[in-house]
Amino acid sequence: MDLVVRSNALHYQDICDALSNTQLNLVFAILDGEKKLTASHTMQKYKLGTPRNVSKNKMILEERIS
């Protein structure tokens, strides 16, 4: 697994570089297991903005992976 991650590091970096800070923060929130992404404490902790921003960025991320 480590070899796969290291050999694809530049590709992963390119993907992350194409994301806005808020989108990247949303990814971190999801990776941390947050279930209620639009809860005020979650939005504040991860600097996600408004519930509308969360929904918009979630949709953008979903479109990028499909």
C-alpha positions in Angstrom: 0.0 0.0 0.0 2.8 2.4 0.9 4.4 1.8 -2.5 1.2 2.6 -4.3 0.7 5.8 -2.4 4.3 6.9 -2.9 4.3 6.1 -6.6 1.1 8.1 -7.1 2.0 11.0 -4.8 2.4 13.6 -7.6 -1.0 12.6 -9.1 -2.6 12.9 -5.6 -0.9 16.3 -5.2 -2.4 17.5 -8.6 -5.8 16.4 -7.4 -5.5 18.3 -4.1 -4.1 21.4 -5.9 -7.2 21.6 -8.0 -9.4 21.8 -5.0 -10.3 25.0 -3.2 -9.4 25.3 0.5 -13.1 24.8 1.5 -13.4 21.7 -0.8 -10.2 20.2 0.8 -11.5 20.9 4.3 -14.7 19.1 3.3 -12.6 16.1 2.3 -10.8 16.2 5.7 -14.2 16.4 7.5 -15.4 13.3 5.6 -12.2 11.5 6.2 -12.4 12.3 9.9 -15.8 10.5 9.9 -18.0 13.6 10.3 -21.6 12.6 9.6 -23.4 16.0 10.0 -21.5 18.1 7.6 -23.9 21.1 8.0 -23.9 21.1 11.8 -22.6 24.4 13.0 -19.8 22.9 15.1 -18.6 20.8 12.0 -18.7 23.8 9.7 -16.8 25.9 12.2 -14.2 23.2 13.0 -13.4 22.6 9.3 -14.1 26.2 8.1 -16.7 25.0 5.6 -18.7 28.2 5.3 -22.4 28.0 5.1 -24.7 25.0 4.7 -25.2 26.1 1.0 -21.4 26.0 0.5 -21.2 22.5 2.0 -23.9 21.3 -0.4 -22.4 23.0 -3.4 -18.9 21.7 -2.6 -20.2 18.2 -1.9 -21.9 18.2 -5.3 -18.7 19.5 -7.1 -16.6 16.8 -5.4 -19.1 14.1 -6.3 -19.0 15.2 -10.0 -15.2 15.1 -10.0 -15.1 11.5 -8.9 -17.8 10.2 -11.2 
